[in-house]
Amino acid sequence: MKSFKGKVAAITGAASGMGRTLAVQLAREGASLSISDVDTKGLTETVKLAKSAADEAGHDIKITSQELDVSSRADMYAWADKTAKDHGKVNLIFNNAGVAYATPIEDIDYDKFDWIMGINFWGVVYGTKAFLPYLKASGEGHIINTSSLFGLCAQPTQSTYNATKFAVRGFTESLRQELDFMNCGVSATSVHPGGIKTAIARKSVASPAIEKFTGTDAESGKAFFEKFFITSAEKAADIILKAVKGNKRRVLVGPDAVAMDAMVRALPESYQAIIVGQMKKMRDKQLARKKKNTAAAKETQKA
Ligand SMILES: NC(=O)c1ccc[n+]([C@@H]2O[C@H](COP(=O)([O-])OP(=O)(O)OC[C@H]3O[C@@H](n4cnc5c(N)ncnc54)[C@H](O)[C@@H]3O)[C@@H](O)[C@H]2O)c1
């Protein structure tokens, strides 16, 4: 797909972050949009931003929006049907909605594990299958599934997120091969962002038990992780859309994703020991800082 002008793009998780910037950039390039999210307030704002981006660029596009929980199979299929009905065709589905859950494996809450699997993995499967017939019918279709850098390498406290994102990668790589095999006019790309400046860490669920690994409480841990988010959501959308135009099988988003991917391929086993070493160093630094602060607070109390 060399141009998005006149195409119809469906995006899940479009109320915030990369879903929103994808919507705005696609609108700027003349694509009509069907966007969805559980956050209806955020969706309304995305519609406004996308509409003014299209207006500024002189494109007359149609934008529809829908409250949708991607973990509901029935609702996803109903939304795909509605999108095709409202827009007459669908060319692109961005299965982008996602959530994060940080916890040591010993402390996993099975309900939360089901929750993250439902959104990050099943949401992608439902979105792919519900839209595929419409993409085939359009004659020029593309499925863009958001995995992660954590679909390429694992990290302590991220086992449930890692499991969902490795699964999305495997599912999407198999999907791409089947689509190539069938030569049916539809393609697929697996997206692997590194740290992108979005709301995902702030909105994540973190078990208090991560303190064993981070040396900080769950809330400070989220802020700590955010320091590693170096790429803007606008830049991420730009990289993703270029990859779709280039018909890439996978796309690494951000210099951290590129560097980590190279490390994992060069050191497929020992990268794990390197991560453990780095994490221990960071935890020890946090603990030392905490000790210093406690001692300083005691001194102030005495005085
Ligand atoms: N930000 C990063 O550093 C990063 C890195 C790698 C991968 N990712 C992935 O990128 C994707 C987009 O995340 P983001 O960083 O833009 O985060 P974000 O939190 O800004 O956006 C995620 C969106 O998904 C929506 N969402 C959550 N649960 C949903 C549900 N059940 N149904 C429908 N929508 C739901 C949220 O309301 C939100 O609008 C996610 O799949 C995420 O895992 C993000």
The ligand as an SDF file (V2000), in Angstrom:
LIG
                    3D

 44 48  0  0  0  0  0  0  0  0999 V2000
    4.4030    2.9300   25.2080 N   0  0  0  0  0  0  0  0  0  0  0  0
    5.3110    1.9940   25.1090 C   0  0  0  0  0  0  0  0  0  0  0  0
    6.4500    2.1790   25.5700 O   0  0  0  0  0  0  0  0  0  0  0  0
    4.9930    0.6990   24.4110 C   0  0  0  0  0  0  0  0  0  0  0  0
    6.0550   -0.1700   24.1350 C   0  0  0  0  0  0  0  0  0  0  0  0
    5.7930   -1.3610   23.4810 C   0  0  0  0  0  0  0  0  0  0  0  0
    4.5090   -1.6780   23.1010 C   0  0  0  0  0  0  0  0  0  0  0  0
    3.4860   -0.8220   23.3760 N   0  0  0  0  0  0  0  0  0  0  0  0
    2.1550   -1.2090   22.9520 C   0  0  0  0  0  0  0  0  0  0  0  0
    1.6080   -0.1880   22.1440 O   0  0  0  0  0  0  0  0  0  0  0  0
    0.1760   -0.2510   22.1880 C   0  0  0  0  0  0  0  0  0  0  0  0
   -0.3930    1.1400   22.4160 C   0  0  0  0  0  0  0  0  0  0  0  0
   -0.0600    1.5560   23.7250 O   0  0  0  0  0  0  0  0  0  0  0  0
    0.3390    3.0630   24.1220 P   0  0  0  0  0  0  0  0  0  0  0  0
    1.7400    3.0220   24.5580 O   0  0  0  0  0  0  0  0  0  0  0  0
   -0.0950    3.9820   23.0760 O   0  0  0  0  0  0  0  0  0  0  0  0
   -0.5170    3.2100   25.4730 O   0  0  0  0  0  0  0  0  0  0  0  0
   -1.7840    4.0980   25.8760 P   0  0  0  0  0  0  0  0  0  0  0  0
   -2.1340    3.6630   27.2430 O   0  0  0  0  0  0  0  0  0  0  0  0
   -1.5080    5.5350   25.6360 O   0  0  0  0  0  0  0  0  0  0  0  0
   -2.8970    3.6140   24.8350 O   0  0  0  0  0  0  0  0  0  0  0  0
   -3.5170    2.3590   24.9390 C   0  0  0  0  0  0  0  0  0  0  0  0
   -5.0010    2.5230   24.6440 C   0  0  0  0  0  0  0  0  0  0  0  0
   -5.6240    1.2340   24.7540 O   0  0  0  0  0  0  0  0  0  0  0  0
   -6.8810    1.4370   25.3690 C   0  0  0  0  0  0  0  0  0  0  0  0
   -7.3990    0.2030   25.9860 N   0  0  0  0  0  0  0  0  0  0  0  0
   -7.0510   -0.3500   27.1670 C   0  0  0  0  0  0  0  0  0  0  0  0
   -7.8100   -1.4330   27.4040 N   0  0  0  0  0  0  0  0  0  0  0  0
   -8.6480   -1.5730   26.3460 C   0  0  0  0  0  0  0  0  0  0  0  0
   -9.6530   -2.4950   26.0160 C   0  0  0  0  0  0  0  0  0  0  0  0
   -9.9900   -3.5030   26.8270 N   0  0  0  0  0  0  0  0  0  0  0  0
  -10.3030   -2.3500   24.8280 N   0  0  0  0  0  0  0  0  0  0  0  0
  -10.0180   -1.3050   24.0110 C   0  0  0  0  0  0  0  0  0  0  0  0
   -9.0850   -0.3810   24.2980 N   0  0  0  0  0  0  0  0  0  0  0  0
   -8.3970   -0.5210   25.4520 C   0  0  0  0  0  0  0  0  0  0  0  0
   -6.6390    2.5270   26.4070 C   0  0  0  0  0  0  0  0  0  0  0  0
   -7.8520    3.1390   26.8310 O   0  0  0  0  0  0  0  0  0  0  0  0
   -5.7040    3.4560   25.6630 C   0  0  0  0  0  0  0  0  0  0  0  0
   -6.4270    4.4600   24.9740 O   0  0  0  0  0  0  0  0  0  0  0  0
   -0.1620   -1.2670   23.2770 C   0  0  0  0  0  0  0  0  0  0  0  0
   -0.4720   -2.5030   22.6800 O   0  0  0  0  0  0  0  0  0  0  0  0
    1.1380   -1.3850   24.0530 C   0  0  0  0  0  0  0  0  0  0  0  0
    1.2660   -2.6160   24.6990 O   0  0  0  0  0  0  0  0  0  0  0  0
    3.7050    0.3500   24.0330 C   0  0  0  0  0  0  0  0  0  0  0  0
  1  2  1  0
  2  3  2  0
  2  4  1  0
  4  5  1  0
  4 44  2  0
  5  6  2  0
  6  7  1  0
  7  8  2  0
  8  9  1  0
  8 44  1  0
  9 10  1  0
  9 42  1  0
 10 11  1  0
 11 12  1  0
 11 40  1  0
 12 13  1  0
 13 14  1  0
 14 15  2  0
 14 16  1  0
 14 17  1  0
 17 18  1  0
 18 19  2  0
 18 20  1  0
 18 21  1  0
 21 22  1  0
 22 23  1  0
 23 24  1  0
 23 38  1  0
 24 25  1  0
 25 26  1  0
 25 36  1  0
 26 27  1  0
 26 35  1  0
 27 28  2  0
 28 29  1  0
 29 30  1  0
 29 35  2  0
 30 31  1  0
 30 32  2  0
 32 33  1  0
 33 34  2  0
 34 35  1  0
 36 37  1  0
 36 38  1  0
 38 39  1  0
 40 41  1  0
 40 42  1  0
 42 43  1  0
M  CHG  2   8   1  16  -1
M  END
$$$$
